[in-house]
Amino acid sequence: MKSRFTIAILLLSMFVVTGCISKSLEEAQVDFCQALVAYGDAVQALQNVNHSTTVEELQAARDNVSDARDAVGDAAVDLREARIRSAENAWENTQEAINDISGDATLGEAAAIVRRQALILATEIDKISNVSCRRR
C-alpha cells in the first residue's frame, strides 16, 4: 500500500512538472522550424558522401539524420500540443468575454464585444493553422 502511494505521488509530480514546462505556440513553431532545418542539414551531409568518405563518417552521418528525424518528430508533437492549448485558451477567453457581458448592456455594446472577441479568436485560429518556416 505504501509503495502504491509513493508511485502515485511520483507520477503526479512528473505530471505537474511536465505540465509546467509547456511551450508557447510561438516557441513550439520556432523549435519545429529549427528541427526541420537541422534535419535538412543532416540529409545534405548524407548526400555529400563520396568515394573518400570513411565507413565511420558514413555511420556518423546516418546517425545524425536519424537523430535529426527524431527531433523533428518530438518538435511536431510539442507543436501539436501547443496548438491545442492555444485553441482551448482562445475559446475559453471568448466564452468568458461573452459571459462577462452585463445584463444591462445594449445589443450594440454586446455586439461590439462579441465582434472584438471573434476577431481575436479568428486571429488565433489563423496562427494555429499556419506554420511558416523560412528557407535559407
C-alpha positions in Angstrom: 0.0 0.0 0.0 2.8 2.4 0.9 4.6 1.7 -2.4 1.5 2.4 -4.4 1.1 5.7 -2.6 4.7 6.6 -3.3 4.3 5.6 -7.0 1.2 7.7 -7.3 3.0 10.7 -5.8 5.9 10.3 -8.2 3.6 10.1 -11.2 1.6 13.1 -10.1 4.9 15.0 -9.6 6.0 14.1 -13.1 2.7 15.3 -14.5 2.8 18.6 -12.6 6.4 19.2 -13.7 5.8 18.4 -17.4 2.6 20.4 -17.4 4.5 23.5 -16.2 7.1 23.2 -19.0 4.6 23.7 -21.8 5.9 25.8 -24.7 4.0 28.7 -26.2 2.7 28.3 -29.7 5.4 30.7 -31.0 8.2 28.8 -29.2 6.9 25.4 -30.5 6.8 26.8 -34.1 10.4 28.1 -33.8 11.6 24.8 -32.4 9.8 22.9 -35.1 11.3 25.0 -37.9 14.8 24.7 -36.3 14.4 21.0 -36.2 13.4 20.9 -39.8 16.5 23.0 -40.8 18.7 20.6 -38.8 17.1 17.6 -40.5 17.7 19.2 -43.9 21.3 19.9 -43.0 21.8 16.3 -41.8 20.3 14.9 -45.0 22.5 17.3 -47.1 25.6 16.0 -45.3 24.5 12.4 -46.1 24.1 13.4 -49.7 27.7 14.6 -49.7 29.0 11.1 -49.1 31.6 10.2 -51.7 34.4 7.8 -52.6 36.7 9.3 -49.9 34.1 9.0 -47.1 35.1 6.5 -44.5 32.6 4.0 -43.1 32.8 5.7 -39.7 31.9 9.1 -41.3 29.0 7.4 -43.2 27.7 5.9 -40.0 28.0 9.2 -38.2 26.1 11.0 -41.0 23.4 8.3 -40.8 23.2 8.7 -37.1 22.9 12.5 -37.4 20.0 12.1 -39.9 18.3 9.6 -37.5 18.7 12.0 -34.5 17.5 15.0 -36.6 14.5 13.0 -37.8 13.6 12.1 -34.2 14.0 15.7 -33.2 11.5 16.8 -35.9 9.0 14.2 -34.6 9.4 15.5 -31.0 9.1 19.1 -32.1 6.0 18.2 -34.1 4.4 16.7 -31.0 5.2 19.8 -29.0 3.8 22.0 -31.8 0.6 19.9 -31.9 0.2 20.2 -28.1 0.8 24.0 -28.2 -1.8 24.4 -30.9 -4.3 22.5 -28.9 -3.6 24.6 -25.8 -3.8 27.8 -27.8 -7.1 26.9 -29.4 -8.5 25.9 -26.0 -7.3 29.2 -24.4 -8.7 31.3 -27.2 -12.1 29.6 -26.9 -12.2 29.9 -23.1 -11.4 33.6 -23.4 -14.2 34.0 -25.9 -16.6 32.3 -23.7 -15.5 34.4 -20.7 -15.9 37.6 -22.7 -19.4 36.7 -23.7 -20.3 35.6 -20.2 -19.0 38.8 -18.7 -21.3 41.0 -20.8 -23.5 42.8 -18.4 -27.2 42.1 -18.4 -27.7 45.9 -18.7 -25.6 46.1 -21.9 -27.3 47.2 -25.1 -27.3 44.9 -28.1 -24.9 47.3 -29.7 -22.5 47.1 -26.8 -22.7 43.3 -26.6 -22.2 43.0 -30.4 -19.1 45.1 -30.2 -17.6 42.9 -27.5 -18.6 39.7 -29.4 -17.1 41.1 -32.7 -13.9 42.1 -31.0 -13.5 38.7 -29.3 -14.5 36.8 -32.5 -11.7 38.7 -34.3 -9.2 37.7 -31.6 -10.4 34.1 -31.9 -10.1 34.2 -35.8 -6.6 35.5 -35.5 -5.7 32.8 -33.1 -7.1 30.1 -35.4 -5.0 31.6 -38.2 -1.9 31.4 -36.0 -2.7 27.8 -35.1 -3.3 26.7 -38.7 -0.1 28.2 -40.2 3.5 27.4 -39.7 5.9 29.2 -41.9 9.5 28.1 -41.8 11.8 30.5 -43.7 14.1 28.8 -46.1 17.7 29.8 -46.2 
